Structures are given as C-alpha cells and as structure tokens.
Amino acid sequence: MIKLIIFLLVGYFALKSIRSLLGTGSRTNLSGGRGEADQIDNLMVQDLNCQTYISKRDAIQAVQNGRTLYFCSTQCRDTYLADS
C-alpha cells in the first residue's frame, strides 16, 4: 500500500514537472473561457470627468464626435457631456 502511494506521488510530481517545462501547467482561466476578448474588456480606462480608472467592461460609455468615451457612472457621464 505504501509503495502504491509513493508511486502515485512520484508520478504526480513527474507529470507536474513535465507540464511546467512544456508551458501547459494547470493555469485556471478566470475569464470564463472568453480569452483575448475578455482581456481587452478588462483594460483600465480613465473617466474623463473624475479621473478615476475603471475596467472597460464596467464603464458607462458615451460616443462623442465618433469617439467612445468611458465613465465610472452616469452622473460623471452626464456632467462631462453637459460641460463639453
């Protein structure tokens, strides 16, 4: 029984070492499988009104003169658009 446990442990660490060398380790994809598109959505953008940074995915968007602008809240968006 002890030999079996030792054999399994050695096999586990050997497999883990091989994966590490090949670059295919057990990395968890926290993005839910969306890949590159999710990485783009997670970029930080600056609110033009209050200067805070928010993720592009969570930002409130507005288009002005063909340019997409990003805001942390509808209040910041409305204030910025009223002033410009």
Secondary structure as the mmCIF struct_conf table of DSSP 4:
data_model
#
loop_
_struct_conf.conf_type_id
_struct_conf.id
_struct_conf.beg_label_comp_id
_struct_conf.beg_label_asym_id
_struct_conf.beg_label_seq_id
_struct_conf.end_label_comp_id
_struct_conf.end_label_asym_id
_struct_conf.end_label_seq_id
HELX_RH_AL_P HELX_RH_AL_P1 ILE A 2 LEU A 22
TURN_TY1_P TURN_TY1_P1 GLY A 23 GLY A 23
TURN_TY1_P TURN_TY1_P2 LEU A 30 GLY A 33
TURN_TY1_P TURN_TY1_P3 GLY A 35 GLY A 35
HELX_RH_AL_P HELX_RH_AL_P2 GLU A 36 ASP A 41
TURN_TY1_P TURN_TY1_P4 ASN A 42 ASN A 42
STRN STRN1 MET A 44 GLN A 46
TURN_TY1_P TURN_TY1_P5 LEU A 48 CYS A 50
STRN STRN2 TYR A 53 SER A 55
TURN_TY1_P TURN_TY1_P6 LYS A 56 ASP A 58
BEND BEND1 ALA A 59 ALA A 59
STRN STRN3 ILE A 60 GLN A 64
TURN_TY1_P TURN_TY1_P7 ASN A 65 GLY A 66
STRN STRN4 ARG A 67 PHE A 71
BEND BEND2 CYS A 72 SER A 73
HELX_RH_AL_P HELX_RH_AL_P3 THR A 74 ASP A 83
#
